[in-house]
Amino acid sequence: MTLFINYLVKLFDVSQAQDDPSTEYRPTLLKALEAGFWGIIVRVGFGRVVDRAFRWFWTLAKGIFPRKPYWYGDYYSHRGTTETDEQWGEEQADVCWNELKGDPGEMPLAWDAEYSKYGGALTATIKSSYNRILRGFKNRWKLHSGKDIEIYCSPSLLWLFEDDMKDLDLYLAWWNNSVTQQMIDDLLASHGWRGKVKILQVTNSGDIDNDGLPEGIELGFESSGLDLDVFPEGEAAYKQYTGGFVPNPAPVIIPEPEPLPIPEPEPTPEPTPVPGQTFADVPPTHWAFPFIEQLYKDGVVSGSVVNGQLLFSPNANVTRAQLAVMLVNMKRLTALDRAHLDILFAEWQKNHPTTVTPA
């Protein structure tokens, strides 16, 4: 049985999906170390793009976990250009190597073979093109690093690879708790695969203790789900696979990586009010214009000043505090005591039972 909890050598893989750039928090790895993980698998990037969180995780894990890099294989972005399939694979290998050449990690790089909605379905019609791209990547990576790559894929995609790829080892994503080693052996034999399954991805749920609950947040990440992997061959083979490096269980001082870049929001054009228009973002053409103008004239709403312009923010959600102020203004109350507000909310809810819930 491939229950994650049953394996000794446990790993997890991460990408920018485990970090929320809108928060000040940055993921940590100490909780994963305490939970008994033996290694980390980190996405370097895809196509010409480096994963936003790659450098953070890669630096954070150095000296703590054996690290395995993977590259999400782009099979489509060169279409419509003069670049050949082989050249596109080579270019991706160059981008990946540029990130890893000073610190390639302790485990072999994997090429991530997955369907992309941007590239279209992986069908027999693009099999030759796909393998030319992969071949270009594989050969250029071998030239750079002196090592072979591995292939990450699900069992349903093993048909995609041509014969010269079947000597490569696999990082196999088989999310099935009933998988046995005999099933894995039979699968490889049915596809004539000569390489071995070095890493087995058993789930993407983040459930590390088989309690049915995801534990990504508890492990220090900003996603509840987490891809969980195992090394089926055991401890001795794993030490050989990582060059002798195993996790350091002792307290460690984690180097502070460079801060992750926070994407800048797209600038929003500021609306310009017209004569007779109180709020810059509620023009006379807005369906609620006459009602909002009347509420303003009656002193029920006042809006807010942003960058020198008075805004109503008609598409924003109304908070309980804002609603309370509007009710007080409408009722001409002299004090904002809790008793009054509770009476007002009870009155409101009577007519709008599914609209407002008092805190």
N, C-alpha and C positions, 0 to 999 in steps of 0.2 A: 504494500500500500504506500502511496506517495503523500500521505499527510505530512505537511511541513514539520509539524512538531516531532515526528518520528526520526528525523535526520539529525546527525551530529553537525555536519558542515553546512551551515545555513548562510545564505547571502541575500542581499536585496539590491534592487537597481533603482536609480534615481535620475531625474532630469529637472528641467525648470518647472515641471508640473508639481514638484514638491516644495516650491517656493512661491509665495505670493508677493509680487513686487510692490503692491500697494501698502504693505505693512512695513514697519521698521524691524520686525523680527526676522532673523535669519536662522535657517535650520541648523541643528547641532547633531553630532554623531555619538555623543557620550551615552545617550540612552540606548542606542542600538548596540553599542559595545557592552553595556550592562546587561542587555537582553540576550547576549550570547551569540551574536552574529559573528561570522568568520571572514566576511569579505563584502566589498561594495562594488557594484557595477554602475558605471557613470556614462551617460550619453555625452559624447563630444560635440555632435552636431548633425547636420543633414544638408546635402547639396553643397552650397557655398557658405552656409550659415553655421556659426558656432553657437551651441546651446548657451543661453543667457546664464544659467547656473553652473555650467561646467567647471569654470575655474574655481568657484567657491567650494564645490564638493571635492574636487580633485586635490586642492591644497589642504582642505580640512581633514581629509582621510589619510594623507601621507604620514607614514610611520605608525598609524593606528590600525588600519585595515589593509590587507592585500587589495589592490585596485584593478578592475578590469574595465577597459574602455570599450564603447561600442559606437558605431556610426550608422545612422539611419540612412539606408541606401535610397538615393533619389534616382529614379529611372525615367524622368520626364522633363526636367527643367531645361534641358539642352535642345528640346524639340523646336524646330523652326530656325535653328542657328546653323552655322557651318561646321560646328563641332561634331565629330563622329562619336559613336557610342563609346569606343575605347578611350578617346580623349576625355570624354565626360567622366568616365570612371577614374582616369588618371588625375584629373583636376580635383575631384573629391578627395582622393588619397593625399594629394599635396596639401589641401586645406587641413585635413585631419592631422597629417604629420607635422604641420607647422605648429599645431597646438600641443603635440605630444613629444616632439623630438628631444626636448631637454629632460623629459620626465615621462617615459612611456608607460609606467605602471608595472605591476608584477604579474599580470595575467595577459594572455593574448587578446588582441583587438577582435571584436566581432562585427561583421556586416549584418545589419538589421534588415531582413527581407520582409517587408509588410506592404499590404495594399495601401495606397494613398488616394483619397478622393480627387486630388489634383492631377494624378497621373492616370487615373482610370483603372479598370479591372486588370488583374494579372491573369492573362489568358494565353493560350497557345500561340496566338498571333504575335505576341510580343516576346515570346520566350527567347528567341535568338538575340534580339536587341538587348534584353535584360542581361543575358549571359555575357555579351560583349562588354557591357558597362561593368559588370562584376569582374570580368577578367582583367579589364584595364585597371580597376581598383586593386585587385589582388596582386597583380604583378608589380604595380608601382609601389604598393605597400611593402612587398618583399624586398624591392630594391632599396627602399628607405630604411627599413628596420631589420632586414635579414630574417624576418619571421613570417610564417604563414598566418593568415587570418582564420577566424572561425565564422560560421554562419549561424545567425539567429533566425529561426522561423518556426512556424507551427507544423505539425505533421501533415496538414492539408496542403502545404506548399512544397513538399519535397519533390514533387513532379517537375517543378519549375527549373531545376538545375541540370545542366548538361554533365556529361560523364566526367570531364576533367575537374569538376567541382566536388565530386563525390569522395575524394580523398581527404577533404577538409573535415575537421572535427565540428561538432554541432553544439550550439546552445539552443536547446529544444524547448519551445513553449507548449507544454501539454497540460492543460488545466483539467485534470481528471484525477480524483483521489484514488481511483481504482487501478491506476497504471502500475504494472510490475516490470521488472527488468526483462522478463521474457517477452512482454508486449513490445518493449523498446527494441529488443533484438529482432523480433519478427518484423517490426516496422522498417527498420534499416535494411533488412534482407530483402523485403519486398520492393524496395527502390534501388537495390544494388549499391547501397551506401557503404563505403569502405571505412570512412572515418568513424570516430566514436562520439557518443553524447557525453561531453565533459560537464556541462551545466544543464540542469533541468529546471525550467520555470514551472512551478506547480500551481500558482494562483496569482491574481492581481488584486485580491481582496484586502490585503494587509492584515489578515487574521493569523497571528503568529502562534496562538495557543488553542486553536480549534474550538473557540467558544462562540463562533458565529459573528463576532464583532470585529470591525476593522480597527487596527491600532496604530495607524500612521501618525495621528496627532500625538498620541502618547509617546511615540518613539522620537518626537522632536521635529516632525515635518509639518507642512501646512496643507497636507492632503490626508484624508482618512484612509484612502486606498493606497496600496503599495505593492509593487511586484515582488514576489518572494521566490527565491531560487535555492536549489540545493546542489551539492557536489556528490553524486551517487557513489563514487569510488572510495570514499572514506578519508580518514585523516592523513595517512601516510602518502597516498597518492596526491592529496591536496597540497601537502608541503612541497612535493616535487613540482607540482603544477605552478606553484607561486614562487619557485626558486628558494624554498626554505622559509619563507616569511609566513608567520601566522599572527593573528591579532594579539595585540599587547594588552593584557588584562589589567596591568598596573595603572595607577593614576598618571595621566599625561597632561602636559600643557599644550593646548591646541594653538598652533600659529594662527594669527588673525589674517584671513585672506583679504584681498582687495574687495571693497564693497561692491555688491552687485549693482549694475546700472539700473536705475529706475526709469522706465519709459516715460517720456514727456507726453502729456496729452496733446491731442491735436487742437490748435487754436480755434476757438469758436467765434465767428464774426459777431460783433456786438450790434444788436438791433438799434435803429435810430427812430426815436419817437416822431410822430407827426402832430401838427396843431390839433388840439382837442383830445389828445391821447395822453393819459396820465402815466401809464406804465410802458416802458420802452419795448417790453416783450409781449404786450397785448395790443396789437394794432386794431383799427376799426373793423378789419375783415375777420377777426377772431369771433367765433360763434358766441362766446360769453362776454364780449366787449361791453355791451350796455349794462349787464348785471354787475360786472366787476367795477365799472365806473361808478355805478350807483352805490355799491358797498363802500367804495373809497369816499364818496361825497358824504355818506352817512357816518363815516368814522369807524366803520366796522373793521376794515383792513387798511393797512398803511404801506405794505410792501417793504422792500429793503434796498439800500443803496449799494451798488456794486460798480466799482470803477467809475464813479461819478454819475451813474444812471440809476433811476428808480425802476426796480424790477418787481414783478408779481410772482414769477415762476409758476405759470399755470399748470405745468406738467409734473410738478413736484408733489410728493405725498405730504399731506397735512399731518403734523405731529399733534399729539394730545395737548401739548402746551399752546400751540398756535390756535387750535380749536377753542381752548379755554379762553384765550384772549379775545377771540372773535365773539364768543358767546357773552363774555363780560361786557364788551363794547356794545353789542347789540341790545343787551338787557339794561345797560347803563348802571351796572353794579358799582358800588363804591369800594368794595374790598374783595380780594381774591382768596377768601378763606376756603378751606377744604369742604366745609359743610355745604356752602353754596355751590361749589363745583360738583359735588356728588349729586345734588338735586338736579342741576342742569344736565348732567350726563344721564341720569335716570330718565329725565324728560326726553332727551334726544334719543336714547335707546328704545324708548317705547314706540317711537315712530320710525326708527331706523335700526331694528334689532340686530342686523348682521353687519352694521357699518362701524361702530365704535365699541371698544371694550375698555373700560376704565382700568388704569394700572392698579 
